[in-house]
Amino acid sequence: MGDESVTVWIADTAEERARGLKGIEALPDGIDGMLFVWGDVDTRAFTMEDTLIPLDIWWFDEDLRLAGVDTMLPCESDPCPTYPSPVAISRALETPAGERALPAGAQLASG
């Protein structure tokens, strides 16, 4: 993502993606968020059910370019609101709300 690096937990199985950051009161030192990885490109929707901290969700398209961002708040209603991706995506990055600022068109890279 340019000059900015983040250390994240990877959620690349259906079970890990379903669990996400539910029940987490704070990320441990050295962990900046969670990267959700799929083997295909599709529209996705997230919910904050049982998630305790506000999160920014960064949506990345099939070219791993930033396609949008939303701030998601802990769920206080039933049903919980959903946060749909703005386009078909292959990755989503959750970080604590307000802690990152990525420029439009930022691209994910691993390393």
HELIX and SHEET records of a PDB file:
HELIX    1   1 ALA A   14  ARG A   19  1                                   6    
SHEET    1   A 5 VAL A   8  ALA A  11  0                                        
SHEET    2   A 5 GLY A  33  ASP A  42  1                                        
SHEET    3   A 5 ILE A  89  PRO A  96 -1                                        
SHEET    4   A 5 LEU A  55  PHE A  60 -1                                        
SHEET    5   A 5 LEU A  66  MET A  72 -1                                        
SHEET    1   B 2 ALA A  45  THR A  47  0                                        
SHEET    2   B 2 THR A  82  PRO A  84 -1                                        
END                                                                             
